[in-house]
Amino acid sequence: MRFAAVRPIAVFAVLGLLRATPAAAQSFDLLIRGGLVLDGTGNPEVLADVGVRNGVIEAVGDLDGATAARVIDATGMHVVPGFIDMHSHADRSLYEGDAETRAAANLVAQGITTIVVGPDGRNPAWPISAEIAGYESLGVGMNIIPMVGHGTVRGAVMGDDYERHATDAEIERMRALVRQGMEEGAWGLGAGPEYRPGRFSTTEEIIALAEIVSEYDGFYYAHQRSQSPLPLWLTPSIVDEYTPPPTWPEGWRLTATDGMHETIRIGREAGIRVVGTHIKAKGPTTWGQSAIDVMAIDRARAEGVQVYLDQYPYETFGGGSVEVIPRWYYAPVGTDRSGGLDDPEWSRGDLMDAWDQNLRAHLDDPLLRDELVADTEYILDLQGGADRHIIVISPRDEALVGRTLGEVARENGVSAVEQVLRFALDLGTAQLRSGVRFRGLAGSAEDVERYMRQEYTATSTDGGIVANARPGQHPRYYGTYPHKIATYVRDKGTITLPFFVRSSTGLPAQIVGLSDRGYVREGQAADLVVFDFDRVQDGATITDPGGPNEGIDYVFVNGEAVVDGGRVTGALPGIVLRRHGG
């Protein structure tokens, strides 16, 4: 389905309703005049003024006679609620950073005013009260929604002995910590069962913790147990070598379908809102997965399970650049690799001292060479294929940057894997063994757009705070929201502008359970964005991930400007939003 990005023609007919109660005598701190208001519900735009006092929206409508300390003429521009990022990694920077870092320039410049943190099951500090105190110590540029991390509480209870299922007694101790976190102001449980230590948990363990969150009307969101043909710690060569815990359930070789079914099951059995976060179909062998996920979610929602998604709107995934030769091929032949690609042993500095000799030794053994080729082909496919691997880092031959692996391989008359090996052996260094790094376009436009069109899909960045974009970094750190407007609303017409605004404001507020944000209406906190729809454009690209945005002229957090006339102010007006009773 394709939606036309058109504006309603009955604006002034609707405005007649707003003119019924003029506020000639009112005085505000901030008055935004004559903007096209999209209120966050998905309703069409309405021409209206917005009056703000003491950080709260006091009036929306015809405010002709009102005065204000500051007046912004928003004629021809859209006025919308501040964007609520459903999956943010800004927490550690906000917890540890200085005032300049905490201003979160790359995020507020996109229109983000509130973030949900604790993604993938991790907290920057524990308990939640300590995490909140860290944010509040110097102030923050955005509002923060704290979450209890499943990995955090699992680690607190099990320590380093986590490569197994938890006992009933350990689960009870985790439940007590989850309850503590909810009492201290958290809004729900974040999990990353594809990561350590969460990947050694059972679904039953997570359900037991989610049941506590359900008592507080909280929600659960998860980097699901698998979003690929194999869980991220595996490659084809070690599928039979990997040893799961003794009590691992049958069928442990999970696929993306299994991950979504687990999330739905948690929602059903715990009676809780659940979110499949940063949803994607990764690699050509999973393209089309969106149709399966949508069918499963629609069926579950029809049965009363509250299932949601969030998504960053790109066909490229992962925060940094990709190295496609698995790291154990740079280690000595015979090194134990049964712990998988995420085994902490791979961080040992001495393991790859003679990386080039180790790589050649693997290539000299016919069986090991076959494994290396199979694993590398798998990772290339997982990231979209050779013609969708764009070289983004090449210190010893900068002319390669911006070219695809497939293009270079054909030019040299070799296969894609052989070209990868040439890069490593000819250009590799101790600092960059692979010689070059790639950013793969692992997703398909069809899947990205199908997920996006669902009424239960919110917007997220899966990004954090960066002062200067690094080569290979994902453009989502700088451009998520303007990219979605410019590409999928204005240029492609995949969704309408009211649909986009709801997916970025009212819908995430509904998922989280916020009562005072997400909408432009009286009594809501004055988190507001003013943008020029025709000018909005992201500048962040794969080869220039820090490119500036255009068209987002004003962003207010609790009534204070964090973007003013297109410039980030450095203000820190954000607050930690504690769940009621926390």
C-alpha positions as CSV (number, residue, x, y, z in Angstrom):
1,M,0.0,0.0,0.0
2,R,1.2,3.5,-0.9
3,F,0.0,6.6,1.0
4,A,0.1,10.0,-0.6
5,A,1.9,12.6,1.5
6,V,-0.8,15.3,1.1
7,R,-2.2,17.9,3.5
8,P,-5.9,18.0,4.4
9,I,-7.9,20.7,2.7
10,A,-10.4,21.2,5.5
11,V,-8.0,22.8,8.0
12,F,-10.0,25.9,8.5
13,A,-13.3,23.9,9.0
14,V,-11.6,22.1,11.9
15,L,-10.1,25.4,13.1
16,G,-13.7,26.7,13.6
17,L,-14.0,24.3,16.5
18,L,-10.9,25.6,18.1
19,R,-12.0,29.3,17.8
20,A,-15.0,28.6,20.0
21,T,-13.0,29.6,23.1
22,P,-10.6,32.4,22.3
23,A,-8.0,33.3,25.0
24,A,-7.4,37.0,24.4
25,A,-6.2,37.8,27.9
26,Q,-3.8,34.9,28.2
27,S,0.0,35.3,28.7
28,F,2.5,32.6,28.1
29,D,6.2,31.9,28.4
30,L,6.2,30.6,24.8
31,L,3.7,31.0,22.1
32,I,4.0,29.1,18.8
33,R,1.7,30.9,16.3
34,G,0.0,29.6,13.2
35,G,1.6,26.2,13.0
36,L,0.1,23.0,11.4
37,V,-0.4,21.0,14.5
38,L,-0.2,17.2,14.4
39,D,-1.3,16.1,17.9
40,G,0.3,12.6,18.0
41,T,-3.0,10.7,17.7
42,G,-2.7,10.1,14.0
43,N,-5.4,12.7,13.3
44,P,-4.9,15.2,10.4
45,E,-3.1,18.5,10.9
46,V,-5.0,21.5,12.3
47,L,-4.0,25.1,12.0
48,A,-3.5,26.3,15.6
49,D,-1.5,28.2,18.1
50,V,0.2,26.5,21.0
51,G,0.8,28.3,24.4
52,V,3.3,27.1,26.9
53,R,3.6,28.2,30.6
54,N,6.0,26.7,33.2
55,G,7.0,23.9,30.9
56,V,3.4,22.7,30.2
57,I,1.1,23.2,27.2
58,E,-1.6,25.5,28.6
59,A,-3.6,26.1,25.4
60,V,-4.0,24.9,21.9
61,G,-6.3,26.8,19.4
62,D,-7.0,30.3,18.4
63,L,-4.8,32.4,20.7
64,D,-5.1,35.7,18.7
65,G,-5.0,38.1,21.6
66,A,-2.4,36.2,23.8
67,T,1.0,37.5,24.6
68,A,4.2,35.7,25.5
69,A,7.8,36.2,26.6
70,R,8.7,34.6,23.3
71,V,6.7,34.2,20.1
72,I,7.7,31.9,17.3
73,D,6.0,32.3,13.9
74,A,5.4,28.8,12.7
75,T,3.4,29.7,9.5
76,G,3.7,26.9,7.0
77,M,5.5,24.7,9.5
78,H,4.4,21.6,11.5
79,V,4.2,21.6,15.3
80,V,4.3,18.1,16.8
81,P,5.0,16.4,20.1
82,G,8.7,15.7,20.9
83,F,9.8,12.4,19.5
84,I,10.1,9.5,22.0
85,D,12.9,7.1,21.1
86,M,11.9,3.6,22.0
87,H,15.4,2.1,22.0
88,S,18.3,4.3,23.0
89,H,21.9,3.5,24.0
90,A,22.4,7.1,25.3
91,D,22.2,5.9,28.9
92,R,25.8,5.4,29.7
93,S,26.9,8.7,28.1
94,L,24.2,10.5,30.0
95,Y,25.2,8.7,33.2
96,E,28.9,9.3,32.9
97,G,29.4,12.3,30.6
98,D,30.1,15.9,31.1
99,A,27.6,18.7,30.5
100,E,28.4,18.9,26.8
101,T,28.0,15.2,26.3
102,R,24.7,15.2,28.2
103,A,23.3,17.8,25.9
104,A,23.0,14.9,23.3
105,A,23.4,17.2,20.3
106,N,23.2,14.5,17.7
107,L,19.9,13.2,19.2
108,V,18.0,16.4,20.1
109,A,18.9,17.8,16.6
110,Q,16.6,15.0,15.2
111,G,13.7,16.1,17.4
112,I,14.2,13.5,20.2
113,T,12.9,14.7,23.6
114,T,12.5,11.5,25.5
115,I,14.4,8.2,25.4
116,V,13.7,4.7,26.7
117,V,17.0,3.3,28.0
118,G,18.3,0.0,29.4
119,P,18.0,-1.7,26.0
120,D,19.3,-5.2,25.4
121,G,19.0,-5.9,29.2
122,R,21.8,-3.7,30.4
123,N,21.9,-0.8,32.9
124,P,24.8,1.7,33.3
125,A,24.5,1.4,37.1
126,W,22.5,-0.6,39.7
127,P,20.3,-0.2,41.6
128,I,17.9,2.0,39.6
129,S,18.1,4.7,42.2
130,A,21.9,5.0,41.6
131,E,21.3,5.1,37.9
132,I,18.8,7.9,38.3
133,A,21.1,9.8,40.7
134,G,23.8,9.7,38.0
135,Y,21.6,11.3,35.4
136,E,20.4,13.9,37.8
137,S,23.9,14.8,39.1
138,L,24.7,17.2,36.2
139,G,21.4,17.2,34.3
140,V,20.4,15.8,30.9
141,G,19.3,17.2,27.6
142,M,16.4,14.8,27.2
143,N,13.8,13.1,29.4
144,I,14.8,9.6,30.4
145,I,12.6,6.5,31.0
146,P,14.6,4.0,33.1
147,M,14.2,0.3,32.7
148,V,15.3,-2.8,34.7
149,G,17.8,-4.8,32.6
150,H,17.3,-8.5,32.6
151,G,21.1,-9.0,32.0
152,T,21.8,-6.7,34.9
153,V,19.8,-8.6,37.5
154,R,20.9,-12.0,36.1
155,G,24.5,-10.9,36.5
156,A,23.8,-9.6,40.0
157,V,22.4,-12.9,41.1
158,M,24.6,-15.4,39.1
159,G,27.9,-13.5,38.8
160,D,30.3,-15.2,36.4
161,D,28.5,-18.5,36.8
162,Y,25.8,-17.6,34.3
163,E,26.4,-20.1,31.4
164,R,23.5,-22.3,32.6
165,H,19.8,-22.0,33.5
166,A,19.0,-20.3,36.8
167,T,17.7,-22.3,39.7
168,D,14.3,-21.5,41.2
169,A,16.0,-19.8,44.1
170,E,18.0,-17.6,41.8
171,I,15.0,-16.7,39.8
172,E,13.3,-15.6,43.1
173,R,16.2,-13.4,43.9
174,M,16.0,-11.9,40.4
175,R,12.3,-11.2,40.9
176,A,13.1,-9.4,44.1
177,L,15.6,-7.2,42.2
178,V,13.0,-6.5,39.5
179,R,10.5,-5.5,42.1
180,Q,13.1,-3.2,43.7
181,G,13.8,-1.5,40.3
182,M,10.1,-1.0,39.7
183,E,9.6,0.5,43.1
184,E,12.5,2.9,42.5
185,G,10.9,4.2,39.3
186,A,11.6,1.9,36.4
187,W,8.9,1.4,33.8
188,G,9.5,-2.1,32.7
189,L,12.0,-4.9,31.9
190,G,14.5,-4.7,29.0
191,A,16.1,-7.9,27.8
192,G,18.7,-9.1,25.3
193,P,18.4,-12.9,25.2
194,E,20.7,-13.1,22.2
195,Y,23.5,-11.6,24.3
196,R,25.4,-12.7,27.4
197,P,24.3,-13.4,30.1
198,G,20.7,-13.4,28.9
199,R,21.1,-15.9,26.2
200,F,21.5,-18.7,28.8
201,S,18.1,-18.0,30.3
202,T,15.0,-19.9,29.6
203,T,11.8,-18.3,28.4
204,E,10.3,-19.4,31.8
205,E,12.9,-17.3,33.6
206,I,11.9,-14.2,31.7
207,I,8.2,-14.8,32.1
208,A,8.8,-15.1,35.9
209,L,10.4,-11.7,35.9
210,A,7.9,-10.1,33.5
211,E,5.1,-11.2,35.9
212,I,6.5,-8.8,38.5
213,V,6.6,-6.0,36.0
214,S,3.0,-6.8,35.0
215,E,1.9,-6.0,38.6
216,Y,3.1,-2.4,38.0
217,D,1.4,-2.1,34.6
218,G,4.9,-2.0,33.1
219,F,6.1,-3.4,29.7
220,Y,8.8,-5.7,28.4
221,Y,11.0,-5.0,25.4
222,A,13.6,-7.3,24.0
223,H,16.4,-7.6,21.5
224,Q,14.9,-11.0,20.6
225,R,16.7,-14.3,21.0
226,S,17.5,-14.5,17.3
227,Q,17.0,-12.1,14.4
228,S,19.0,-14.0,11.8
229,P,19.2,-17.5,10.3
230,L,21.4,-18.4,13.3
231,P,21.8,-16.6,16.7
232,L,24.5,-14.0,16.4
233,W,27.2,-16.0,18.3
234,L,27.1,-18.8,15.8
235,T,28.5,-19.4,12.3
236,P,28.0,-22.6,10.2
237,S,31.4,-24.1,11.2
238,I,30.6,-24.3,14.9
239,V,26.9,-25.2,14.9
240,D,27.8,-28.8,15.7
241,E,30.8,-27.7,17.9
242,Y,28.8,-25.4,20.1
243,T,27.8,-27.1,23.3
244,P,24.6,-25.7,24.9
245,P,23.9,-26.0,28.6
246,P,22.7,-29.5,29.8
247,T,19.1,-28.3,30.2
248,W,19.0,-26.3,27.0
249,P,15.6,-26.8,25.4
250,E,15.3,-28.9,22.3
251,G,15.5,-26.7,19.2
252,W,18.1,-24.3,20.5
253,R,19.2,-23.4,17.0
254,L,16.8,-20.5,16.9
255,T,15.7,-18.4,14.0
256,A,14.1,-15.0,13.8
257,T,10.6,-16.6,13.8
258,D,11.4,-18.3,17.1
259,G,12.5,-15.0,18.6
260,M,9.2,-13.3,17.8
261,H,7.2,-16.3,19.0
262,E,9.1,-16.1,22.3
263,T,8.3,-12.4,22.7
264,I,4.6,-13.1,22.0
265,R,4.6,-16.0,24.5
266,I,6.0,-13.8,27.2
267,G,3.3,-11.2,26.6
268,R,0.6,-13.9,26.7
269,E,1.7,-15.8,29.8
270,A,2.9,-12.7,31.8
271,G,-0.1,-10.6,30.8
272,I,2.2,-7.7,29.8
273,R,2.7,-5.3,26.9
274,V,5.7,-6.6,24.9
275,V,7.9,-5.0,22.2
276,G,10.0,-6.7,19.6
277,T,12.6,-4.0,19.5
278,H,14.7,-2.7,16.5
279,I,12.8,-5.3,14.4
280,K,14.5,-6.4,11.2
281,A,14.8,-9.2,8.7
282,K,18.6,-9.6,8.4
283,G,20.2,-11.1,5.3
284,P,18.6,-12.4,2.0
285,T,17.8,-15.8,3.5
286,T,15.4,-14.0,6.0
287,W,14.0,-11.4,3.6
288,G,10.2,-11.7,3.7
289,Q,10.4,-12.4,7.5
290,S,8.3,-9.2,8.0
291,A,5.2,-11.0,6.5
292,I,5.6,-13.9,8.9
293,D,6.1,-11.6,11.9
294,V,3.1,-9.4,11.0
295,M,0.9,-12.4,10.6
296,A,2.0,-13.8,14.0
297,I,1.5,-10.4,15.7
298,D,-1.9,-9.8,14.2
299,R,-3.1,-13.2,15.3
300,A,-1.7,-12.6,18.8
301,R,-3.3,-9.2,19.1
302,A,-6.6,-10.6,17.9
303,E,-6.3,-13.0,20.9
304,G,-5.7,-10.1,23.3
305,V,-1.9,-10.1,23.6
306,Q,-0.5,-6.6,23.5
307,V,2.4,-6.9,21.1
308,Y,4.2,-4.0,19.6
309,L,7.4,-3.3,17.5
310,D,9.9,-0.6,17.2
311,Q,12.2,0.0,14.2
312,Y,14.9,2.3,12.9
313,P,14.1,3.0,9.2
314,Y,17.2,1.8,7.4
315,E,18.3,-1.2,5.4
316,T,21.6,-1.3,7.1
317,F,22.0,-2.7,10.6
318,G,24.5,-2.7,13.5
319,G,26.1,0.2,15.2
320,G,29.6,-0.1,13.7
321,S,31.3,-1.4,10.6
322,V,31.5,-5.1,9.8
323,E,34.5,-7.4,9.8
324,V,33.5,-10.5,7.9
325,I,36.2,-13.0,8.7
326,P,35.3,-14.6,12.1
327,R,37.9,-13.7,14.7
328,W,39.0,-17.3,15.5
329,Y,40.7,-17.5,12.1
330,Y,43.1,-14.9,13.3
331,A,43.8,-17.0,16.5
332,P,46.1,-20.0,16.6
333,V,44.8,-23.2,14.9
334,G,43.0,-25.3,17.5
335,T,41.9,-22.4,19.7
336,D,38.7,-23.4,21.5
337,R,35.8,-21.6,19.8
338,S,32.9,-23.5,21.3
339,G,31.8,-20.4,23.3
340,G,30.9,-18.7,20.1
341,L,31.7,-15.3,18.6
342,D,30.7,-13.5,21.8
343,D,33.0,-15.5,24.1
344,P,34.8,-13.1,26.4
345,E,38.0,-15.0,25.7
346,W,38.2,-13.2,22.3
347,S,39.1,-10.0,24.1
348,R,42.4,-11.5,25.3
349,G,45.2,-9.3,23.8
350,D,47.7,-12.2,23.4
351,L,45.3,-14.5,21.5
352,M,46.0,-12.9,18.1
353,D,49.6,-11.6,18.4
354,A,50.6,-13.5,15.2
355,W,47.2,-12.9,13.5
356,D,48.6,-13.0,9.9
357,Q,50.5,-16.2,10.5
358,N,47.5,-17.8,12.1
359,L,45.2,-16.8,9.2
360,R,47.7,-18.3,6.7
361,A,47.9,-21.5,8.8
362,H,44.1,-21.9,8.6
363,L,44.2,-21.3,4.8
364,D,47.0,-23.9,4.4
365,D,44.8,-26.6,5.9
366,P,42.2,-27.7,3.3
367,L,39.5,-28.6,5.9
368,L,40.0,-25.4,7.8
369,R,40.1,-23.3,4.6
370,D,36.8,-24.8,3.6
371,E,35.4,-23.8,7.1
372,L,36.8,-20.3,6.7
373,V,35.3,-19.9,3.3
374,A,31.9,-21.2,4.4
375,D,31.8,-19.0,7.5
376,T,32.9,-15.9,5.5
377,E,30.3,-16.6,2.8
378,Y,27.6,-16.9,5.6
379,I,28.6,-13.5,7.1
380,L,28.7,-11.9,3.7
381,D,25.2,-13.2,3.0
382,L,24.0,-12.2,6.4
383,Q,25.0,-8.6,5.7
384,G,23.3,-8.5,2.3
385,G,25.8,-10.0,-0.1
386,A,29.0,-8.7,-1.8
387,D,27.3,-6.1,-3.9
388,R,25.7,-4.6,-0.7
389,H,28.9,-4.5,1.2
390,I,30.2,-0.9,1.1
391,I,33.8,-0.3,2.1
392,V,33.8,2.4,4.8
393,I,37.2,2.0,6.4
394,S,40.5,1.4,4.4
395,P,43.4,3.3,6.0
396,R,46.0,1.9,3.6
397,D,44.1,2.5,0.4
398,E,41.5,5.3,0.9
399,A,40.5,5.0,-2.8
400,L,38.5,1.9,-1.8
401,V,36.2,3.8,0.5
402,G,32.7,4.0,-0.9
403,R,33.1,1.1,-3.3
404,T,31.4,-2.3,-2.9
405,L,33.2,-5.6,-2.2
406,G,31.5,-7.1,-5.3
407,E,32.7,-4.3,-7.6
408,V,36.3,-4.6,-6.4
409,A,36.3,-8.4,-6.6
410,R,35.0,-8.4,-10.2
411,E,37.6,-5.8,-11.1
412,N,40.3,-8.1,-9.8
413,G,38.8,-11.3,-11.3
414,V,38.3,-13.1,-8.0
415,S,35.5,-14.3,-5.8
416,A,34.1,-12.1,-3.0
417,V,35.7,-14.3,-0.3
418,E,39.1,-14.3,-2.1
419,Q,38.9,-10.5,-2.2
420,V,38.2,-10.4,1.5
421,L,41.3,-12.6,2.1
422,R,43.4,-10.3,-0.1
423,F,42.3,-7.3,1.9
424,A,43.4,-9.0,5.1
425,L,46.7,-10.3,3.9
426,D,47.7,-7.3,1.7
427,L,46.3,-4.4,3.7
428,G,45.8,-5.8,7.2
429,T,47.5,-4.4,10.3
430,A,47.5,-5.3,14.0
431,Q,45.0,-2.5,14.5
432,L,42.8,-3.6,11.6
433,R,43.4,-7.2,10.8
434,S,40.9,-7.3,8.0
435,G,42.5,-4.4,6.1
436,V,39.1,-2.8,5.4
437,R,35.8,-2.7,7.1
438,F,32.3,-2.7,5.6
439,R,28.8,-1.5,6.2
440,G,26.4,-4.1,4.8
441,L,22.9,-3.4,3.5
442,A,21.5,-6.5,5.1
443,G,17.8,-5.5,4.9
444,S,15.3,-5.3,2.1
445,A,13.2,-2.3,1.4
446,E,10.1,-4.5,1.3
447,D,10.6,-5.7,4.9
448,V,11.6,-2.2,6.2
449,E,8.4,-0.7,4.7
450,R,6.1,-3.6,5.8
451,Y,7.2,-3.3,9.4
452,M,6.9,0.4,9.2
453,R,3.3,0.4,7.9
454,Q,1.9,-1.5,11.0
455,E,-0.1,0.6,13.4
456,Y,1.8,-1.0,16.3
457,T,5.3,-0.1,15.1
458,A,7.0,2.8,16.9
459,T,10.1,4.6,15.8
460,S,13.5,4.1,17.5
461,T,17.2,4.9,16.8
462,D,19.1,2.0,18.5
463,G,21.7,4.8,18.7
464,G,23.6,6.8,21.4
465,I,25.4,10.0,21.9
466,V,28.4,10.8,19.7
467,A,30.2,14.1,19.4
468,N,31.8,13.2,16.1
469,A,30.7,10.4,13.9
470,R,33.3,7.7,13.2
471,P,33.8,6.1,9.8
472,G,31.6,3.1,9.6
473,Q,29.1,4.3,12.2
474,H,25.4,3.8,11.5
475,P,23.7,7.0,10.1
476,R,20.9,6.4,12.6
477,Y,22.9,8.1,15.3
478,Y,22.3,11.4,13.5
479,G,19.5,11.0,11.1
480,T,16.8,8.5,12.1
481,Y,13.8,10.8,12.4
482,P,14.5,13.3,9.5
483,H,15.3,10.2,7.4
484,K,12.0,8.7,8.1
485,I,10.2,11.9,7.3
486,A,12.1,12.7,4.1
487,T,12.4,9.2,2.7
488,Y,9.3,7.3,3.8
489,V,6.8,10.1,4.1
490,R,7.7,12.7,1.6
491,D,9.7,10.9,-1.1
492,K,8.2,7.4,-1.1
493,G,4.8,7.9,0.5
494,T,5.1,4.7,2.4
495,I,3.3,6.2,5.4
496,T,1.5,9.6,5.9
497,L,2.9,12.4,8.0
498,P,0.2,11.9,10.7
499,F,1.1,8.2,10.8
500,F,4.8,9.0,11.2
501,V,4.1,11.5,14.0
502,R,2.0,9.0,15.9
503,S,4.6,6.3,15.5
504,S,7.2,8.6,17.0
505,T,5.1,10.2,19.8
506,G,1.6,9.0,20.9
507,L,2.3,5.3,20.2
508,P,5.5,5.1,22.2
509,A,3.8,7.0,25.0
510,Q,1.0,4.5,24.9
511,I,3.4,1.5,25.0
512,V,5.4,3.0,27.9
513,G,2.4,4.1,29.8
514,L,3.2,7.9,29.8
515,S,0.2,10.1,30.7
516,D,1.8,13.5,30.3
517,R,3.8,13.2,27.0
518,G,3.4,12.2,23.5
519,Y,0.6,14.6,22.4
520,V,0.0,18.3,21.7
521,R,-2.8,19.0,24.1
522,E,-3.6,21.0,27.2
523,G,-1.9,19.7,30.3
524,Q,0.9,17.8,28.5
525,A,4.5,18.6,29.1
526,A,5.8,21.0,26.5
527,D,8.0,18.6,24.6
528,L,7.6,20.0,21.1
529,V,9.2,20.0,17.7
530,V,8.7,22.6,14.9
531,F,9.8,21.5,11.4
532,D,9.4,22.5,7.8
533,F,8.1,19.4,6.1
534,D,9.3,20.5,2.6
535,R,12.9,21.2,3.9
536,V,13.4,18.2,6.3
537,Q,16.3,16.2,5.1
538,D,18.8,13.9,6.8
539,G,22.4,14.4,5.9
540,A,23.8,11.3,7.6
541,T,24.8,8.6,5.1
542,I,26.8,5.4,5.1
543,T,29.9,7.2,3.9
544,D,29.2,10.4,5.9
545,P,27.4,9.2,9.1
546,G,27.6,12.5,10.8
547,G,26.0,14.6,8.1
548,P,23.8,17.5,9.4
549,N,20.0,17.6,9.2
550,E,17.9,20.3,7.7
551,G,14.4,21.5,8.4
552,I,14.1,20.8,12.1
553,D,14.2,24.3,13.4
554,Y,13.0,24.2,17.0
555,V,12.9,21.5,19.7
556,F,11.7,22.1,23.2
557,V,12.1,19.9,26.2
558,N,9.8,20.8,29.1
559,G,9.3,24.2,27.5
560,E,13.0,25.0,27.1
561,A,14.7,25.1,23.7
562,V,17.4,22.5,23.0
563,V,17.3,23.4,19.3
564,D,16.7,27.0,18.5
565,G,16.7,28.2,14.9
566,G,18.3,25.0,13.8
567,R,21.2,25.2,16.3
568,V,21.7,23.0,19.4
569,T,21.6,25.2,22.5
570,G,23.4,22.8,24.9
571,A,20.6,23.3,27.5
572,L,19.9,20.4,29.9
573,P,16.2,20.7,30.7
574,G,15.5,17.0,30.6
575,I,14.3,15.0,33.7
576,V,14.2,11.4,34.7
577,L,10.6,10.2,34.4
578,R,9.9,7.9,37.3
579,R,7.1,5.5,37.1
580,H,4.3,6.7,39.4
581,G,5.0,5.6,42.9
582,G,8.8,5.3,42.2
